[in-house]
Amino acid sequence: MIAFIKGCVVSYTTDSVVLDHNGMGWQISYPHCDKISLNQEITIHTYMHISENDMSLYGFESDQEKQLFLRLISVKGLGPKTAMNMLGRAGSSSIIQAIETGDVAALKKMPGIGAKSASQIVLDLKGRLVTTEIHSTDHPASAYPAEIADALEGLKNLGYKGNELTAVGNMLKEKPGLSVGEYVRLGLQYLSRLQKGGR
């Protein structure tokens, strides 16, 4: 299986890119074409989807985004094109926040998602998107209570870093006595507000 491709951007559309890698052109469905330019060298994490009538490459900015995509397509009735459209329109953080908070209304606003699909996504994935089993003794999370430390480690696994985690940790310390899942949901809500320029 092709885990990633590093190459030069030969051409791109609104939802796909062609990379030149060692003289071979790879056409990849990609949700972030607005962030690339011609002749730029980039690395795209990939997933190859093979069905009876099709073989396609889907690309992602990070392995975390790829893992979310794989979780989405594990939901019954949700195909790779719909999952890719969700990532392109809403972004990983918004999707994860909607799932973890059970916000069916927000999921229904995403392309290709109806009420039944939105409910199924929450049913299948809520509480399963964040891995909290990894502990790091040199990570700032070690300075927090166990539940907050686990939540921060989970957010780290989703791609959040440094100052973002510190800000979340300081905010969560003001809300003692919650579960890991509740801390994760609060953290995602807080990070979403930060990205939008609010508090």
C-alpha positions, 0 to 999 in steps of 0.5 A: 500500500502507498503510505505517502507520495512526495513530489512536485505539483504539476497541475491541480483542480479544486479537489485533485492534484497531480504530483510528479514523483520520479517522472511518474504522474500521480493523480490524487483526490486532495481536499486542500488544493487551495493551499498548494501552487504549481511546481511546489514540492509537497508530501501527501499522505495517501490511501488507495481505495479499490473497488470493483469499478474503481481504483483511486488515491486519496490524499491528506495533509497529515497522518492524523487527517488520514486516520480520521478519514479511515474512521469516517469510511468505516461508518456504514454507507459513508464512502470515500468521496463523501468523507473527502468532501467533509474534510475539504468543506469542514476540516478535521477539527470541526468534524471531530468536535461535531462527533465528540459533542454529538452535534448531529445538526452540524454534521448534517450541514456537511456535503452528502450527509443527511440525518440518518448518516449524521446519526450513524456517524455519531453512533459509530465514532463518538468517543473513539476518535481520540487515543488516550493510552499513550503517556509521555513523561517529558510532555507538559501533560504530565503536570496535570491531573491524570484525566486532563493529561490523558485528554491532552495526550489525545489532542496531541495525537490529533495533531495539536502542539505546544502552545495550543496544548498549554492553552487548553491545559490551563483552561481545563485546570479550571474545571476539575472533576470531569472525565477524559471524554468531557475534557477532550470535548471541552478542549476541542471546543476551545481550540475551535474558538481559538482558530476562529479568533474568539475565546 
